[in-house]
Amino acid sequence: MSNHSFQLRATFSYRGDDNQIAAIDSELLSADGWCKFELANATPGFLIFVYSLLICQHTYFHGNCTEQELLLDHADAELSLLAADDWKIERIRVGIKAGLRGANAEQPRVDYIKQRMRQCPVSINLQEPPDYRIELQFS
């Protein structure tokens, strides 16, 4: 019996005064190191699910930054997920490091964004694992 471990990361760049996404580059950690990740017909279903969780978390991060009037320059998002041998999720770690243009990200704004990220449709439909953390850093 073994656990199933997944690590995905994505780099986002933005433009404009409404945080339009200019580019997304996604990578998957494999035995050979980080490699470009693109969805394809042969992508395993659970990996698609893990990627959808990363993208959903970013969508809520992005949208709530815009709502909080935080102009984004770039963001590096990483998701680590550990599932048991029976595929039940045991641990999720989401980390986003974002560069801002302009306003500061005061702690109440950060707390609000983190709380809202837990409301993304993928997250809200999970049976929350015992170990689920979201970390945000702004510079």
Backbone as JSON, one array per atom type, in Angstrom:
{
  "sequence": "MSNHSFQLRATFSYRGDDNQIAAIDSELLSADGWCKFELANATPGFLIFVYSLLICQHTYFHGNCTEQELLLDHADAELSLLAADDWKIERIRVGIKAGLRGANAEQPRVDYIKQRMRQCPVSINLQEPPDYRIELQFS",
  "N": [[0.83, -1.17, 0.0], [0.47, 2.22, -0.81], [0.81, 5.76, -0.61], [-0.65, 8.39, -2.6], [0.81, 10.98, -4.15], [0.72, 14.35, -5.18], [1.99, 17.15, -6.86], [1.53, 20.28, -8.08], [2.17, 23.25, -9.89], [1.65, 26.65, -10.81], [2.26, 29.51, -12.77], [1.17, 32.76, -12.98], [0.54, 35.61, -14.92], [-0.49, 39.03, -15.08], [-2.5, 41.71, -16.44], [-3.56, 45.11, -16.95], [-6.11, 47.14, -15.29], [-7.96, 45.56, -14.12], [-6.99, 43.13, -13.39], [-6.64, 41.24, -15.47], [-5.93, 38.03, -16.72], [-2.93, 37.39, -18.19], [-1.19, 35.33, -18.9], [-0.71, 31.82, -18.31], [1.29, 29.38, -16.92], [1.75, 26.04, -16.36], [2.99, 23.42, -14.24], [4.0, 20.08, -13.42], [5.16, 18.05, -10.81], [7.29, 15.42, -11.29], [8.93, 12.2, -11.27], [11.17, 12.89, -12.63], [11.56, 15.53, -12.06], [10.35, 18.96, -12.23], [8.0, 19.41, -14.8], [6.47, 20.61, -17.8], [2.95, 21.03, -17.71], [0.07, 20.06, -19.32], [-3.34, 19.74, -20.01], [-4.73, 16.82, -21.43], [-6.29, 14.33, -23.54], [-5.45, 11.89, -22.52], [-4.81, 12.41, -19.9], [-4.81, 11.38, -16.56], [-7.81, 10.95, -14.67], [-7.9, 11.62, -11.86], [-5.72, 13.31, -11.63], [-6.57, 15.4, -13.25], [-8.61, 16.3, -11.61], [-7.08, 17.21, -9.39], [-5.66, 19.27, -10.63], [-7.83, 20.89, -11.29], [-8.58, 21.73, -8.76], [-6.39, 23.34, -8.05], [-6.63, 25.38, -10.02], [-9.19, 26.35, -9.43], [-8.79, 27.32, -6.83], [-7.01, 29.39, -7.45], [-8.7, 30.96, -9.05], [-10.56, 31.95, -7.21], [-8.82, 33.29, -5.5], [-7.76, 35.21, -7.27], [-10.12, 36.58, -8.12], [-11.04, 37.62, -5.67], [-8.89, 39.19, -4.88], [-9.11, 41.16, -6.82], [-11.64, 42.17, -6.12], [-10.95, 43.23, -3.64], [-9.46, 45.32, -4.42], [-6.76, 44.92, -5.03], [-4.16, 45.14, -7.09], [-2.73, 42.87, -9.21], [0.5, 41.76, -10.21], [1.94, 39.44, -10.75], [1.63, 35.92, -9.96], [2.59, 33.07, -8.16], [1.48, 29.94, -7.83], [1.07, 27.06, -5.86], [0.18, 23.7, -5.38], [-0.11, 21.04, -3.22], [-0.99, 17.74, -2.78], [-2.01, 14.99, -0.91], [-3.05, 11.72, -1.06], [-4.58, 8.84, 0.33], [-3.96, 5.29, 0.0], [-6.42, 4.34, -0.87], [-7.33, 6.47, -2.3], [-8.56, 8.49, -0.89], [-8.51, 11.81, 0.11], [-6.0, 13.12, 2.15], [-4.38, 15.26, 2.81], [-4.05, 18.67, 1.97], [-2.27, 21.29, 0.59], [-2.08, 24.62, -0.18], [-0.39, 27.19, -1.69], [0.25, 30.54, -2.39], [2.2, 32.95, -3.85], [2.31, 36.28, -4.42], [2.91, 39.11, -6.49], [2.33, 42.53, -6.11], [0.86, 45.44, -7.61], [0.82, 48.5, -6.48], [-1.56, 49.0, -3.98], [-1.33, 47.89, -0.54], [-1.4, 44.64, 0.98], [-3.13, 44.31, 3.56], [-3.52, 42.54, 6.68], [-6.31, 41.96, 7.35], [-7.45, 41.93, 4.76], [-6.01, 39.83, 3.56], [-6.81, 37.67, 5.21], [-9.56, 37.62, 4.6], [-9.47, 36.95, 1.85], [-8.28, 34.4, 1.98], [-10.29, 33.03, 3.39], [-12.39, 33.17, 1.56], [-11.29, 31.69, -0.53], [-11.63, 29.09, 0.31], [-14.18, 28.67, -0.43], [-14.36, 28.05, -3.07], [-15.88, 26.28, -5.8], [-14.86, 23.65, -6.21], [-13.43, 23.09, -3.85], [-15.48, 23.39, -1.94], [-17.03, 21.2, -2.41], [-15.57, 19.1, -1.53], [-14.97, 16.52, 0.85], [-13.76, 17.78, 3.6], [-10.35, 17.37, 4.13], [-8.4, 16.14, 6.94], [-6.18, 17.73, 7.2], [-5.72, 20.71, 5.95], [-4.52, 23.47, 4.45], [-4.11, 26.91, 3.65], [-1.92, 29.22, 2.37], [-0.86, 32.56, 2.0], [1.22, 34.97, 0.45], [2.27, 38.24, -0.04], [4.0, 40.65, -2.01]],
  "CA": [[0.0, 0.0, 0.0], [1.25, 3.45, -0.86], [0.07, 7.0, -0.78], [-0.59, 9.04, -3.9], [1.24, 12.35, -3.91], [0.67, 15.21, -6.36], [2.42, 18.53, -6.71], [1.34, 21.09, -9.28], [2.37, 24.68, -9.69], [1.3, 27.47, -11.96], [2.67, 30.9, -12.73], [0.19, 33.61, -13.63], [0.86, 37.03, -15.08], [-1.72, 39.8, -15.21], [-2.38, 43.03, -17.06], [-4.73, 45.96, -16.83], [-6.6, 47.57, -13.98], [-8.93, 44.6, -13.62], [-6.28, 41.87, -13.15], [-6.82, 40.26, -16.55], [-4.86, 37.03, -16.79], [-2.2, 37.5, -19.45], [-0.59, 34.04, -19.23], [-0.65, 30.78, -17.29], [2.21, 28.28, -17.2], [1.54, 25.02, -15.33], [3.99, 22.36, -14.17], [3.73, 18.93, -12.56], [6.37, 17.42, -10.3], [7.36, 13.99, -11.6], [10.19, 11.59, -10.83], [12.25, 13.57, -13.36], [11.56, 16.95, -11.69], [9.22, 19.75, -12.73], [7.82, 19.39, -16.25], [5.28, 21.34, -18.27], [1.71, 20.27, -17.58], [-1.04, 20.46, -20.16], [-4.41, 18.75, -20.04], [-4.87, 16.07, -22.68], [-7.25, 13.23, -23.44], [-4.87, 10.78, -21.75], [-4.52, 12.83, -18.53], [-5.61, 10.62, -15.61], [-8.92, 11.7, -14.08], [-7.61, 12.2, -10.56], [-4.81, 14.43, -11.87], [-7.42, 16.5, -13.72], [-9.27, 16.8, -10.4], [-6.09, 17.96, -8.62], [-5.43, 20.52, -11.37], [-9.02, 21.74, -11.16], [-8.52, 22.33, -7.43], [-5.42, 24.44, -8.13], [-7.2, 26.46, -10.83], [-10.32, 26.91, -8.69], [-8.22, 28.13, -5.75], [-6.5, 30.62, -8.05], [-9.83, 31.76, -9.51], [-11.1, 32.67, -6.06], [-7.76, 34.21, -5.09], [-7.73, 36.27, -8.28], [-11.35, 37.36, -8.05], [-11.14, 38.35, -4.41], [-7.89, 40.26, -4.93], [-9.71, 42.22, -7.62], [-12.69, 42.76, -5.28], [-10.29, 43.98, -2.57], [-8.7, 46.36, -5.11], [-5.34, 44.59, -5.05], [-3.72, 44.92, -8.47], [-1.71, 41.82, -9.28], [1.5, 41.75, -11.27], [2.17, 38.02, -11.02], [1.39, 35.02, -8.83], [3.09, 31.7, -8.25], [0.59, 29.11, -7.03], [1.49, 25.67, -5.77], [-0.74, 22.83, -4.67], [0.39, 19.72, -2.86], [-2.12, 16.93, -2.32], [-1.66, 13.62, -0.54], [-4.21, 10.83, -0.94], [-4.27, 7.51, 0.84], [-3.97, 4.21, -0.99], [-7.78, 4.22, -1.4], [-7.56, 7.74, -3.0], [-9.18, 9.49, -0.03], [-7.57, 12.91, 0.32], [-5.58, 13.28, 3.54], [-3.73, 16.55, 3.05], [-3.98, 19.64, 0.87], [-1.53, 22.53, 0.87], [-2.15, 25.6, -1.27], [0.43, 28.36, -1.42], [0.31, 31.51, -3.49], [3.05, 34.12, -3.64], [1.86, 37.22, -5.44], [3.47, 40.45, -6.55], [1.29, 43.53, -6.25], [1.1, 46.78, -8.17], [0.03, 49.48, -5.75], [-2.04, 48.87, -2.6], [-0.78, 46.86, 0.34], [-2.32, 43.58, 1.39], [-3.21, 44.27, 5.01], [-3.93, 41.23, 7.18], [-7.75, 41.68, 7.16], [-7.69, 41.57, 3.35], [-5.45, 38.48, 3.35], [-7.7, 36.72, 5.89], [-10.79, 37.55, 3.82], [-9.19, 36.21, 0.62], [-8.09, 32.99, 2.35], [-11.6, 32.47, 3.73], [-13.15, 33.04, 0.31], [-10.71, 30.62, -1.34], [-12.22, 27.83, 0.76], [-15.52, 28.59, -0.98], [-14.37, 27.72, -4.5], [-16.78, 25.14, -5.98], [-14.19, 22.36, -6.05], [-13.16, 22.93, -2.41], [-16.7, 23.29, -1.17], [-17.58, 19.87, -2.64], [-14.7, 18.09, -0.94], [-15.06, 16.22, 2.27], [-12.52, 18.44, 3.97], [-9.39, 16.47, 4.75], [-8.01, 16.58, 8.27], [-5.06, 18.68, 7.13], [-5.98, 21.55, 4.79], [-3.99, 24.79, 4.74], [-3.92, 27.88, 2.57], [-0.96, 30.26, 2.76], [-0.72, 33.63, 1.02], [2.27, 35.96, 0.68], [2.26, 39.34, -1.0], [5.17, 41.53, -1.96]],
  "C": [[0.88, 1.24, 0.0], [0.31, 4.64, -1.02], [0.23, 7.5, -2.21], [-0.3, 10.52, -3.64], [1.25, 13.13, -5.22], [1.17, 16.59, -5.99], [2.3, 19.21, -8.06], [1.67, 22.53, -8.92], [2.02, 25.4, -10.98], [1.77, 28.89, -11.71], [1.68, 31.69, -13.57], [0.78, 35.0, -13.79], [-0.44, 37.75, -15.44], [-1.44, 41.11, -15.92], [-3.66, 43.81, -16.8], [-5.12, 46.28, -15.4], [-7.65, 46.64, -13.41], [-8.33, 43.2, -13.48], [-6.56, 40.82, -14.23], [-5.64, 39.3, -16.56], [-4.23, 37.11, -18.17], [-1.62, 36.15, -19.88], [-0.64, 33.12, -18.02], [0.34, 29.72, -17.77], [2.1, 27.3, -16.05], [2.61, 23.95, -15.42], [3.56, 21.3, -13.17], [5.06, 18.36, -12.09], [6.29, 15.92, -10.57], [8.68, 13.45, -11.05], [11.39, 12.27, -11.48], [12.35, 15.06, -13.01], [10.33, 17.65, -12.26], [9.18, 19.69, -14.24], [6.51, 20.1, -16.6], [4.06, 20.44, -18.16], [0.65, 20.88, -18.48], [-2.08, 19.35, -20.13], [-4.48, 18.11, -21.42], [-5.88, 14.95, -22.47], [-6.75, 12.09, -22.58], [-4.53, 11.17, -20.31], [-5.4, 12.03, -17.57], [-6.63, 11.5, -14.9], [-8.59, 12.34, -12.75], [-6.65, 13.37, -10.69], [-5.58, 15.64, -12.41], [-8.14, 17.13, -12.53], [-8.31, 17.66, -9.58], [-5.81, 19.3, -9.3], [-6.63, 21.45, -11.24], [-9.07, 22.41, -9.79], [-7.55, 23.5, -7.42], [-6.01, 25.64, -8.88], [-8.37, 27.13, -10.11], [-9.81, 27.79, -7.54], [-7.69, 29.45, -6.31], [-7.65, 31.53, -8.49], [-10.41, 32.58, -8.36], [-10.08, 33.63, -5.48], [-7.79, 35.45, -5.99], [-8.95, 37.18, -8.17], [-11.46, 38.18, -6.78], [-10.05, 39.39, -4.26], [-8.46, 41.45, -5.7], [-10.79, 42.94, -6.8], [-12.09, 43.64, -4.19], [-9.38, 45.08, -3.12], [-7.2, 46.17, -4.98], [-4.96, 44.28, -6.48], [-2.55, 43.95, -8.49], [-0.77, 42.03, -10.44], [1.73, 40.32, -11.72], [1.8, 37.21, -9.78], [1.97, 33.66, -9.16], [2.26, 30.87, -7.28], [1.12, 27.68, -7.03], [0.49, 24.9, -4.93], [-0.06, 21.5, -4.45], [-0.78, 18.95, -2.28], [-1.61, 15.53, -2.05], [-2.95, 12.84, -0.35], [-3.74, 9.48, -0.44], [-4.33, 6.5, -0.3], [-5.36, 4.05, -1.63], [-8.25, 5.52, -2.08], [-8.29, 8.78, -2.16], [-8.14, 10.55, 0.31], [-7.29, 13.08, 1.81], [-5.01, 14.66, 3.82], [-3.75, 17.4, 1.78], [-3.21, 20.84, 1.38], [-1.64, 23.42, -0.37], [-1.3, 26.78, -0.84], [0.44, 29.27, -2.63], [1.19, 32.66, -3.04], [2.75, 35.08, -4.78], [2.59, 38.54, -5.33], [2.35, 41.43, -6.86], [1.79, 44.78, -6.96], [0.23, 47.73, -7.36], [-0.27, 49.09, -4.33], [-1.37, 47.72, -1.84], [-1.85, 45.83, 0.67], [-2.3, 43.49, 2.91], [-3.81, 42.93, 5.45], [-5.44, 40.99, 7.06], [-8.1, 41.3, 5.72], [-7.2, 40.15, 3.07], [-6.36, 37.43, 3.98], [-9.0, 36.53, 5.11], [-10.57, 36.71, 2.56], [-9.02, 34.73, 0.92], [-9.43, 32.32, 2.66], [-12.42, 32.23, 2.47], [-12.6, 31.91, -0.56], [-11.27, 29.25, -0.94], [-13.63, 27.63, 0.21], [-15.53, 28.29, -2.48], [-15.18, 26.44, -4.68], [-16.11, 23.77, -5.84], [-13.96, 22.1, -4.56], [-14.43, 22.66, -1.62], [-17.34, 21.9, -1.33], [-16.68, 18.74, -2.15], [-15.15, 17.77, 0.48], [-13.72, 16.72, 2.8], [-11.57, 17.47, 4.66], [-8.96, 17.0, 6.11], [-6.92, 17.66, 8.25], [-5.18, 19.49, 5.85], [-5.54, 22.96, 5.14], [-3.88, 25.63, 3.47], [-2.97, 28.94, 3.11], [-0.84, 31.27, 1.62], [0.42, 34.54, 1.44], [2.19, 36.99, -0.42], [3.53, 40.14, -0.86], [4.94, 42.72, -2.86]]
}
